[in-house]
């Protein structure tokens, strides 16, 4: 049976893109090599010219990296994938491979701190114009379109307040105006949301999150069409060099084998955590789009199959109350990663989003009493009890 005949995600990521050697190993090999040998000078010339298929240099491609890329494309539903050294490398490369001085980018305001830094302060150094909009309002996107607009960029759900953007509406508008759409799909993961299904041209991931899922390694990925990968993305990445290491790609490939099992189980637990926190007398409010009274609940149900394992909430009180809560947790760790097997919590205003101005924080509802929680694979009762006892100390 070929991979094309397999229907389920679990089957595809376990059996897809297998590249066994003559030794018939059970677990895929790691090709820890910088370069590759050629039978003769003629073959080297043919491979470099593209007349013959073959690996040249790990900065260009590698069998282990190739396996990861093909597996992720299978689960994401995109034609092609290019792995990078980190999620931020993926974000930067997905933009700069297609931009030049004089171009214009429209971005949603609600972004992860480093993403906003790239859009606001890095790409603008190269003569690229940027406009920020309220991503929830399709009219905001329309108003900012110019003759030189090349990219729409947004994340949905957003970090850390889980604001949603209507992917299909923004993509339909973009296609009418010959604009490429880049979607950061980190929070939902490729298990729960497939932006390409709604028309997104490019999807970026931090492999460090749900794809690895166990806090072991760095990595990122750009998902796109085969044509975009070969003609625009690959030349940029080959020469600028933000490649993933073969070992990291191998770790991420193994993480993909269990990603659906982990994300689904974590999402189920998260729903219980959300119910618990929503009724707690020390919690002001909870950000989670799969709550029925959430203003974007219907959109969440259209775009995602489940709510995911990340939520945020406002404790009653100020920054010190939030810090007291964090410091009194006994099992849940303070850590800025997410999508991990371990439950992790962080204070966005002073860590992941600290570079934002006070005005930018206010516009994104990132207040000093906001806490972001990534629910792990521990038992719900243990997570609940730890949250409860820490909340009661404030």
The 8 nearest C-alpha neighbors of each residue, nearest first, counted from 0:
[[1, 4, 2, 5, 3, 14, 15, 6],
 [2, 0, 3, 4, 5, 15, 14, 11],
 [1, 3, 5, 4, 15, 11, 0, 14],
 [4, 2, 1, 5, 6, 0, 11, 15],
 [5, 3, 2, 1, 6, 0, 11, 7],
 [6, 4, 2, 3, 7, 11, 10, 1],
 [5, 7, 4, 8, 10, 11, 3, 2],
 [8, 6, 10, 9, 5, 11, 12, 74],
 [7, 9, 11, 10, 74, 12, 6, 259],
 [8, 10, 7, 11, 12, 13, 256, 259],
 [11, 9, 13, 7, 8, 12, 14, 5],
 [10, 12, 15, 8, 14, 13, 9, 5],
 [11, 13, 256, 15, 70, 9, 10, 14],
 [14, 12, 256, 10, 11, 15, 9, 255],
 [15, 13, 11, 12, 10, 17, 16, 2],
 [14, 16, 11, 12, 17, 2, 70, 13],
 [17, 15, 66, 69, 70, 18, 14, 67],
 [18, 16, 15, 19, 14, 66, 27, 13],
 [17, 19, 16, 20, 27, 66, 62, 28],
 [20, 18, 23, 17, 27, 24, 21, 28],
 [19, 21, 22, 23, 18, 24, 28, 27],
 [20, 22, 23, 19, 24, 18, 28, 25],
 [21, 23, 20, 24, 19, 25, 28, 27],
 [24, 22, 21, 20, 19, 25, 26, 27],
 [23, 25, 22, 26, 19, 27, 20, 28],
 [24, 26, 27, 23, 19, 28, 22, 17],
 [27, 25, 24, 28, 19, 253, 23, 29],
 [26, 28, 19, 25, 24, 29, 18, 17],
 [29, 27, 30, 26, 19, 63, 24, 20],
 [30, 28, 63, 31, 246, 249, 245, 27],
 [29, 31, 32, 63, 28, 245, 62, 61],
 [32, 30, 29, 245, 33, 246, 244, 63],
 [33, 31, 34, 30, 57, 35, 245, 61],
 [32, 34, 57, 56, 31, 35, 58, 61],
 [33, 35, 56, 32, 57, 55, 36, 54],
 [34, 36, 55, 56, 54, 37, 33, 32],
 [37, 35, 38, 34, 55, 43, 54, 39],
 [38, 36, 39, 43, 42, 35, 40, 41],
 [39, 37, 42, 36, 40, 43, 41, 35],
 [38, 40, 37, 42, 41, 43, 36, 44],
 [41, 39, 43, 42, 44, 37, 38, 45],
 [40, 42, 44, 39, 43, 45, 38, 37],
 [43, 41, 45, 44, 39, 40, 46, 37],
 [44, 42, 40, 46, 41, 45, 37, 47],
 [45, 43, 41, 47, 42, 46, 48, 40],
 [44, 46, 42, 50, 48, 51, 43, 47],
 [45, 47, 51, 49, 43, 48, 44, 52],
 [46, 48, 44, 49, 45, 43, 55, 50],
 [49, 47, 45, 46, 50, 44, 51, 43],
 [48, 50, 46, 51, 47, 45, 52, 44],
 [49, 51, 45, 48, 46, 52, 47, 44],
 [52, 50, 46, 45, 49, 53, 42, 48],
 [53, 51, 46, 49, 50, 54, 45, 47],
 [52, 54, 46, 51, 55, 49, 47, 35],
 [53, 55, 56, 60, 35, 61, 52, 46],
 [56, 54, 35, 34, 53, 59, 57, 60],
 [55, 57, 34, 59, 58, 33, 54, 60],
 [58, 56, 60, 61, 59, 33, 34, 55],
 [57, 59, 56, 242, 60, 240, 237, 33],
 [60, 58, 57, 237, 56, 55, 61, 242],
 [61, 59, 57, 58, 56, 54, 64, 65],
 [60, 62, 57, 64, 63, 65, 54, 245],
 [63, 61, 65, 64, 66, 30, 60, 18],
 [64, 62, 66, 65, 61, 245, 29, 30],
 [65, 63, 67, 61, 248, 66, 62, 245],
 [64, 66, 62, 68, 63, 67, 61, 69],
 [67, 65, 63, 16, 69, 64, 68, 70],
 [68, 66, 252, 70, 64, 65, 69, 248],
 [67, 69, 80, 65, 71, 66, 70, 81],
 [68, 70, 72, 66, 71, 67, 16, 65],
 [71, 69, 73, 67, 72, 12, 68, 15],
 [70, 72, 74, 73, 68, 69, 75, 67],
 [73, 71, 75, 69, 77, 70, 74, 79],
 [74, 72, 70, 71, 76, 75, 69, 11],
 [73, 75, 71, 72, 76, 8, 189, 70],
 [76, 74, 189, 72, 77, 73, 71, 193],
 [75, 77, 73, 74, 72, 78, 193, 195],
 [78, 76, 72, 75, 79, 223, 222, 195],
 [79, 77, 224, 225, 223, 72, 76, 80],
 [78, 80, 225, 223, 224, 72, 77, 222],
 [79, 81, 222, 68, 221, 72, 223, 82],
 [80, 82, 221, 220, 68, 222, 83, 79],
 [83, 81, 220, 219, 243, 68, 221, 80],
 [84, 82, 242, 243, 219, 220, 85, 241],
 [83, 85, 243, 218, 242, 241, 219, 88],
 [86, 84, 218, 219, 88, 87, 217, 83],
 [205, 85, 87, 219, 89, 88, 204, 218],
 [86, 88, 90, 89, 85, 91, 114, 205],
 [87, 89, 85, 91, 86, 90, 92, 83],
 [88, 90, 86, 87, 92, 91, 220, 219],
 [89, 91, 87, 93, 88, 92, 203, 86],
 [92, 90, 88, 94, 93, 89, 95, 87],
 [91, 93, 95, 89, 94, 90, 96, 88],
 [94, 92, 90, 91, 89, 96, 95, 221],
 [95, 93, 92, 91, 96, 97, 98, 90],
 [94, 96, 98, 92, 97, 93, 91, 99],
 [95, 97, 235, 94, 92, 232, 93, 98],
 [98, 96, 95, 94, 231, 99, 93, 232],
 [99, 97, 95, 96, 94, 102, 100, 149],
 [98, 100, 102, 101, 127, 97, 125, 126],
 [101, 99, 126, 127, 102, 125, 98, 128],
 [100, 102, 127, 126, 99, 103, 128, 147],
 [103, 101, 127, 147, 100, 99, 148, 128],
 [102, 104, 148, 128, 147, 129, 127, 149],
 [105, 103, 129, 150, 148, 149, 151, 128],
 [106, 104, 130, 151, 129, 131, 150, 152],
 [107, 105, 152, 131, 151, 153, 130, 132],
 [106, 108, 134, 132, 153, 131, 109, 133],
 [107, 109, 131, 132, 133, 110, 106, 134],
 [108, 110, 107, 363, 157, 111, 158, 162],
 [111, 109, 115, 108, 157, 158, 114, 112],
 [110, 112, 158, 114, 113, 115, 352, 109],
 [111, 113, 352, 115, 114, 351, 110, 116],
 [114, 112, 116, 115, 111, 117, 87, 351],
 [115, 113, 117, 111, 116, 112, 110, 118],
 [114, 116, 118, 112, 113, 117, 110, 119],
 [115, 117, 113, 119, 114, 120, 118, 112],
 [118, 116, 121, 114, 115, 120, 119, 122],
 [117, 119, 115, 116, 122, 120, 121, 114],
 [118, 120, 116, 117, 115, 121, 123, 129],
 [119, 121, 116, 117, 123, 118, 122, 124],
 [122, 120, 117, 123, 124, 118, 119, 116],
 [121, 123, 124, 125, 118, 117, 127, 120],
 [122, 124, 127, 125, 121, 126, 120, 128],
 [125, 123, 122, 121, 126, 120, 127, 100],
 [126, 124, 123, 127, 122, 100, 99, 121],
 [127, 125, 100, 123, 124, 101, 128, 99],
 [126, 128, 123, 100, 102, 101, 125, 103],
 [127, 129, 103, 123, 102, 104, 126, 101],
 [130, 128, 104, 103, 105, 127, 131, 119],
 [129, 131, 105, 106, 104, 132, 143, 128],
 [132, 130, 106, 108, 107, 105, 129, 133],
 [133, 131, 107, 108, 134, 139, 106, 130],
 [132, 134, 135, 136, 107, 108, 139, 131],
 [133, 135, 107, 136, 132, 164, 108, 137],
 [134, 136, 164, 133, 137, 163, 165, 162],
 [135, 137, 138, 139, 134, 133, 140, 164],
 [136, 138, 140, 139, 135, 141, 169, 134],
 [137, 139, 141, 140, 136, 142, 143, 135],
 [140, 138, 142, 137, 136, 141, 132, 133],
 [139, 141, 137, 138, 143, 142, 132, 144],
 [142, 140, 138, 139, 143, 144, 137, 172],
 [141, 143, 139, 140, 144, 138, 145, 137],
 [142, 144, 140, 141, 145, 139, 130, 105],
 [145, 143, 141, 142, 148, 140, 146, 105],
 [146, 144, 148, 147, 143, 103, 142, 149],
 [145, 147, 148, 144, 149, 103, 176, 102],
 [146, 148, 102, 145, 103, 149, 101, 144],
 [149, 147, 103, 145, 104, 146, 144, 150],
 [148, 150, 178, 103, 104, 147, 179, 102],
 [151, 149, 179, 104, 178, 180, 148, 105],
 [150, 152, 180, 105, 106, 104, 181, 179],
 [153, 151, 106, 181, 180, 182, 150, 105],
 [154, 152, 107, 182, 106, 183, 155, 181],
 [153, 155, 183, 157, 182, 156, 184, 110],
 [156, 154, 157, 163, 164, 184, 162, 153],
 [155, 157, 161, 163, 162, 154, 186, 158],
 [158, 156, 161, 155, 162, 154, 159, 110],
 [159, 157, 111, 160, 161, 110, 156, 109],
 [158, 160, 161, 157, 371, 311, 347, 111],
 [159, 161, 158, 162, 286, 311, 157, 364],
 [162, 160, 157, 156, 159, 158, 163, 286],
 [161, 163, 157, 156, 160, 155, 164, 109],
 [164, 162, 156, 155, 161, 157, 135, 165],
 [165, 163, 135, 155, 166, 134, 162, 156],
 [164, 166, 168, 167, 169, 163, 298, 135],
 [165, 167, 169, 168, 164, 170, 197, 194],
 [168, 166, 197, 170, 169, 165, 171, 198],
 [167, 169, 171, 165, 170, 166, 172, 137],
 [168, 170, 172, 166, 171, 167, 173, 165],
 [171, 169, 173, 167, 172, 198, 168, 199],
 [172, 170, 168, 174, 173, 169, 167, 175],
 [173, 171, 169, 175, 170, 174, 168, 176],
 [174, 172, 178, 170, 176, 175, 171, 177],
 [173, 175, 177, 176, 171, 172, 178, 170],
 [176, 174, 172, 173, 177, 171, 178, 170],
 [175, 177, 173, 174, 178, 172, 144, 148],
 [178, 176, 174, 175, 173, 179, 149, 148],
 [179, 177, 173, 149, 150, 176, 174, 180],
 [178, 180, 150, 200, 149, 151, 173, 181],
 [181, 179, 151, 200, 199, 150, 152, 201],
 [180, 182, 201, 152, 202, 151, 200, 199],
 [183, 181, 202, 153, 154, 184, 152, 203],
 [182, 184, 154, 203, 185, 202, 153, 204],
 [185, 183, 188, 187, 186, 182, 204, 154],
 [184, 186, 188, 204, 187, 183, 205, 208],
 [187, 185, 188, 184, 156, 309, 307, 155],
 [186, 188, 191, 185, 307, 192, 184, 189],
 [189, 187, 185, 190, 186, 184, 191, 192],
 [190, 188, 75, 192, 191, 193, 74, 187],
 [191, 189, 188, 259, 192, 74, 262, 187],
 [190, 192, 304, 303, 187, 189, 188, 305],
 [193, 191, 303, 189, 187, 190, 302, 194],
 [192, 194, 195, 196, 189, 75, 76, 191],
 [195, 193, 196, 197, 199, 192, 198, 166],
 [196, 194, 199, 198, 197, 193, 77, 200],
 [195, 197, 194, 198, 193, 199, 76, 167],
 [198, 196, 167, 195, 194, 199, 166, 170],
 [197, 199, 195, 170, 196, 167, 200, 194],
 [198, 200, 195, 194, 180, 201, 170, 197],
 [201, 199, 180, 223, 179, 181, 198, 195],
 [200, 202, 181, 223, 222, 199, 180, 182],
 [203, 201, 182, 222, 181, 221, 183, 184],
 [202, 204, 221, 183, 220, 89, 184, 90],
 [205, 203, 220, 185, 219, 86, 206, 184],
 [86, 204, 206, 219, 207, 208, 218, 85],
 [207, 205, 219, 218, 210, 208, 204, 211],
 [206, 208, 217, 205, 211, 218, 216, 210],
 [207, 209, 338, 206, 337, 212, 210, 205],
 [210, 208, 212, 338, 211, 339, 188, 258],
 [211, 209, 206, 212, 254, 255, 208, 251],
 [212, 210, 254, 251, 209, 207, 213, 206],
 [213, 211, 209, 339, 210, 208, 338, 340],
 [212, 214, 339, 340, 211, 215, 341, 209],
 [213, 215, 212, 216, 339, 207, 211, 208],
 [216, 214, 213, 211, 217, 207, 212, 250],
 [215, 217, 207, 247, 214, 218, 211, 250],
 [218, 216, 207, 85, 84, 206, 247, 219],
 [217, 219, 85, 84, 206, 207, 83, 86],
 [220, 218, 86, 85, 205, 206, 83, 204],
 [219, 221, 82, 204, 83, 81, 89, 203],
 [220, 222, 203, 81, 80, 89, 202, 82],
 [223, 221, 80, 202, 201, 79, 77, 203],
 [224, 222, 201, 79, 200, 77, 78, 80],
 [225, 223, 78, 227, 226, 79, 228, 77],
 [224, 226, 228, 79, 227, 78, 229, 223],
 [225, 227, 229, 224, 228, 230, 231, 223],
 [228, 226, 224, 231, 230, 225, 229, 232],
 [229, 227, 232, 225, 226, 233, 230, 231],
 [228, 230, 226, 233, 227, 231, 225, 232],
 [229, 231, 227, 228, 226, 232, 233, 234],
 [232, 230, 227, 228, 233, 229, 234, 96],
 [231, 233, 228, 235, 96, 234, 227, 236],
 [232, 234, 236, 229, 235, 228, 237, 231],
 [235, 233, 237, 236, 232, 231, 238, 230],
 [236, 234, 232, 233, 96, 238, 237, 239],
 [237, 235, 233, 239, 238, 240, 234, 232],
 [238, 236, 234, 59, 240, 235, 239, 233],
 [237, 239, 236, 240, 235, 234, 59, 233],
 [238, 240, 236, 237, 235, 241, 234, 242],
 [239, 241, 242, 237, 238, 236, 58, 59],
 [242, 240, 84, 83, 239, 236, 88, 243],
 [243, 241, 83, 84, 240, 58, 244, 82],
 [242, 244, 84, 83, 82, 218, 245, 248],
 [243, 245, 247, 246, 248, 242, 84, 64],
 [246, 244, 248, 247, 63, 64, 31, 249],
 [247, 245, 249, 248, 244, 250, 29, 31],
 [246, 248, 250, 244, 249, 245, 216, 251],
 [247, 249, 245, 251, 64, 246, 250, 67],
 [248, 250, 252, 246, 247, 251, 63, 245],
 [251, 249, 247, 253, 252, 248, 254, 246],
 [250, 252, 254, 211, 248, 253, 249, 210],
 [253, 251, 67, 249, 255, 254, 250, 248],
 [252, 254, 250, 251, 256, 255, 249, 257],
 [255, 253, 211, 251, 252, 256, 210, 257],
 [256, 254, 258, 252, 253, 257, 210, 12],
 [255, 257, 13, 12, 254, 253, 258, 9],
 [256, 258, 260, 255, 259, 254, 261, 9],
 [259, 257, 255, 261, 260, 256, 262, 210],
 [260, 258, 262, 261, 257, 190, 263, 9],
 [259, 261, 257, 258, 263, 262, 264, 9],
 [262, 260, 258, 264, 259, 263, 265, 257],
 [261, 263, 265, 259, 264, 260, 266, 258],
 [264, 262, 266, 265, 260, 261, 259, 267],
 [263, 265, 267, 261, 266, 262, 260, 268],
 [266, 264, 262, 268, 308, 267, 263, 376],
 [267, 265, 308, 307, 269, 263, 268, 264],
 [268, 266, 264, 270, 269, 265, 263, 271],
 [267, 269, 265, 271, 266, 270, 379, 272],
 [270, 268, 272, 266, 271, 267, 308, 273],
 [269, 271, 273, 267, 268, 272, 266, 274],
 [270, 272, 274, 268, 269, 273, 275, 267],
 [271, 273, 269, 275, 274, 270, 276, 268],
 [274, 272, 270, 276, 275, 271, 277, 269],
 [275, 273, 271, 277, 272, 276, 270, 278],
 [274, 276, 272, 273, 277, 278, 271, 279],
 [277, 275, 279, 273, 278, 274, 272, 282],
 [278, 276, 274, 275, 279, 273, 285, 284],
 [277, 279, 276, 275, 280, 274, 282, 273],
 [280, 278, 276, 282, 281, 277, 275, 387],
 [279, 281, 282, 278, 283, 315, 276, 277],
 [282, 280, 315, 279, 314, 390, 283, 391],
 [283, 281, 314, 315, 279, 280, 284, 313],
 [282, 284, 315, 313, 314, 281, 285, 312],
 [285, 283, 313, 312, 282, 277, 286, 314],
 [284, 286, 312, 311, 277, 287, 313, 273],
 [287, 285, 311, 312, 160, 310, 161, 288],
 [286, 288, 310, 289, 290, 285, 161, 311],
 [289, 287, 296, 290, 293, 299, 295, 306],
 [288, 290, 306, 287, 296, 291, 299, 293],
 [289, 291, 293, 288, 292, 287, 296, 273],
 [292, 290, 293, 296, 289, 288, 294, 297],
 [291, 293, 290, 294, 296, 295, 289, 288],
 [292, 294, 296, 290, 295, 291, 288, 289],
 [295, 293, 296, 292, 288, 297, 291, 298],
 [296, 294, 298, 293, 297, 299, 288, 163],
 [295, 297, 299, 293, 288, 298, 289, 294],
 [298, 296, 300, 299, 295, 301, 294, 291],
 [299, 297, 301, 295, 300, 296, 302, 165],
 [298, 300, 296, 302, 297, 301, 303, 288],
 [299, 301, 297, 298, 303, 302, 296, 304],
 [302, 300, 298, 299, 303, 297, 304, 296],
 [301, 303, 299, 300, 192, 298, 304, 166],
 [304, 302, 192, 191, 305, 300, 299, 301],
 [303, 305, 191, 300, 192, 302, 306, 301],
 [306, 304, 303, 307, 191, 266, 289, 300],
 [305, 307, 289, 266, 288, 303, 308, 304],
 [308, 306, 266, 305, 187, 309, 262, 191],
 [307, 309, 266, 374, 265, 269, 373, 310],
 [310, 308, 373, 372, 307, 374, 186, 311],
 [311, 309, 372, 287, 286, 371, 373, 308],
 [310, 312, 371, 286, 370, 372, 285, 160],
 [313, 311, 285, 370, 369, 284, 286, 314],
 [314, 312, 369, 368, 283, 284, 282, 370],
 [315, 313, 282, 283, 368, 281, 316, 321],
 [314, 316, 283, 282, 281, 313, 317, 368],
 [317, 315, 320, 314, 368, 318, 321, 319],
 [316, 318, 368, 320, 319, 367, 321, 315],
 [319, 317, 367, 321, 368, 320, 322, 316],
 [318, 320, 322, 321, 317, 323, 316, 368],
 [321, 319, 323, 317, 322, 318, 316, 393],
 [320, 322, 318, 324, 368, 319, 323, 314],
 [321, 323, 319, 325, 324, 320, 326, 318],
 [324, 322, 320, 326, 321, 325, 319, 327],
 [323, 325, 389, 321, 322, 327, 390, 326],
 [326, 324, 322, 323, 327, 328, 321, 333],
 [325, 327, 323, 324, 328, 322, 389, 333],
 [328, 326, 389, 324, 325, 323, 329, 392],
 [329, 327, 389, 325, 326, 331, 330, 385],
 [328, 330, 331, 327, 385, 332, 389, 326],
 [331, 329, 328, 332, 385, 382, 381, 342],
 [330, 332, 342, 343, 328, 329, 333, 344],
 [333, 331, 343, 334, 344, 330, 342, 328],
 [332, 334, 344, 345, 343, 331, 325, 335],
 [335, 333, 343, 336, 345, 344, 332, 337],
 [334, 336, 345, 337, 351, 344, 333, 343],
 [335, 337, 334, 208, 343, 338, 339, 214],
 [338, 336, 373, 339, 208, 343, 335, 209],
 [337, 339, 209, 208, 212, 373, 340, 308],
 [338, 340, 212, 213, 341, 337, 375, 214],
 [339, 341, 375, 376, 213, 212, 342, 338],
 [342, 340, 375, 339, 343, 376, 377, 374],
 [341, 343, 375, 374, 331, 373, 340, 332],
 [344, 342, 332, 373, 334, 331, 333, 372],
 [343, 345, 372, 333, 371, 334, 332, 373],
 [344, 346, 371, 333, 335, 334, 370, 347],
 [345, 347, 370, 348, 349, 350, 371, 369],
 [348, 346, 351, 350, 352, 349, 345, 370],
 [349, 347, 353, 352, 346, 350, 367, 365],
 [348, 350, 353, 347, 346, 352, 351, 367],
 [349, 351, 347, 353, 352, 348, 346, 345],
 [350, 352, 347, 112, 353, 349, 348, 335],
 [353, 351, 112, 348, 347, 354, 350, 355],
 [352, 354, 349, 350, 348, 355, 351, 347],
 [355, 353, 352, 356, 112, 351, 116, 350],
 [356, 354, 353, 359, 352, 360, 357, 112],
 [355, 357, 359, 358, 360, 354, 353, 361],
 [356, 358, 360, 359, 361, 355, 362, 365],
 [357, 359, 361, 356, 360, 362, 355, 363],
 [360, 358, 356, 362, 361, 357, 355, 363],
 [361, 359, 365, 357, 363, 358, 362, 355],
 [360, 362, 364, 358, 363, 359, 365, 357],
 [361, 363, 359, 360, 364, 358, 365, 108],
 [362, 364, 360, 361, 365, 109, 359, 108],
 [365, 363, 361, 362, 366, 360, 160, 369],
 [366, 364, 360, 363, 361, 348, 369, 367],
 [365, 367, 369, 368, 364, 348, 361, 360],
 [366, 368, 318, 369, 348, 317, 365, 321],
 [367, 369, 318, 317, 313, 321, 366, 314],
 [370, 368, 313, 366, 367, 312, 365, 346],
 [371, 369, 346, 311, 312, 345, 313, 372],
 [372, 370, 311, 345, 344, 310, 159, 346],
 [371, 373, 344, 310, 309, 311, 343, 374],
 [374, 372, 309, 343, 337, 342, 308, 338],
 [373, 375, 342, 308, 269, 372, 309, 265],
 [376, 374, 342, 341, 340, 377, 339, 265],
 [375, 377, 340, 265, 341, 378, 374, 342],
 [376, 378, 375, 379, 382, 381, 341, 342],
 [379, 377, 381, 380, 382, 376, 268, 375],
 [378, 380, 382, 381, 383, 268, 377, 272],
 [379, 381, 383, 382, 378, 384, 377, 385],
 [380, 382, 384, 383, 379, 378, 385, 377],
 [383, 381, 379, 385, 380, 384, 386, 378],
 [382, 384, 380, 386, 381, 385, 379, 387],
 [383, 385, 387, 381, 386, 382, 380, 388],
 [384, 386, 382, 387, 388, 383, 328, 381],
 [387, 385, 383, 389, 384, 388, 390, 382],
 [388, 386, 384, 390, 385, 389, 383, 391],
 [387, 389, 391, 385, 390, 386, 384, 392],
 [390, 388, 327, 324, 386, 328, 392, 391],
 [391, 389, 387, 392, 388, 324, 393, 386],
 [390, 392, 388, 393, 389, 387, 281, 324],
 [391, 393, 389, 390, 388, 324, 323, 327],
 [392, 391, 390, 320, 324, 323, 389, 281]]
